[in-house]
Amino acid sequence: MRVNYTFSCMALLCLFLTLCYQAKGQSQDPPDSVLSLPTTRYLSLGFGSAYLKLNDEHMSPLNYNGGSIYAQLGAFKRKKNSIRNLAIGGSYITLGPMEDNREIDPRGQYLQLDINYAQHWYVKSLFNKTVRWYAGGKLNSHSNIRLNEQLDGAFITFLFSNGVYASSLMEREVHISGRPVTISWQMDLPVVNHLIRPNYLNIYDFVNPEGDWLDERLEDSNWRTINSFTNIVSTISLIYPLSTSNALRLSYEWDFYCVRTGLPATSATHSFIFAFLFHY
């Protein structure tokens, strides 16, 4: 079964690389009627909120959830046949057990950081040339930690991951109040990730002065493909251009991951982001 999963991952990677290569050499010009934003380069500043649901059976048998404040910085650049997007986002979440167990495990501070760089190339137009399809890839770095007051303020690491993703993007332009509004949908799937998961279950590992936290975590790290680390990221965005050549962007992102190793964990995050796009 593991061999079949690995073969499927390699086949998926080859398919997307082939599409990207064909897209880069695409001689057909994209239709001008699909996108007419006043500019193609933006710096973005976004704020929003997120809701997280987490189950980490290795650390605790409880289910956790919490709401957060979300902030994001980024850069967005569009060329004739390609789109580049860089985003750095962070969340501050008050995470606690969903069950009534606050005396034993009260709500604590949960910090999350994501760094993403995505590159998409134009493939072709679909549905009577009203929808543009892009294929490409994404580099993703994700980390999250939780401050546990029960362990003298120690930070518990839930997951560190760095990986390469296959990505697909579709967009369409509609007119609202006479302005061209771009609606897009992006789907990301992991190809390979380097994961760090905690392997400790007692307080000794937190307070041991002779322990080397970084080396111990690197020794526990592993390279994972989609069969052992499934991470699906779906993003729906709406870009509304302003008369000042700037724009507004409203996004909804669903980020789900499932770690299928000896240290299993499942997480789902729903994020709503409102961003200002500044022309530069």
Summary of the structure (lengths in Angstrom):
residues: 280
radius of gyration: 20.9
end to end distance: 50.2
largest distance: 65.9
contacts: 892
relative contact order: 0.18
helix: 14%
strand: 60%
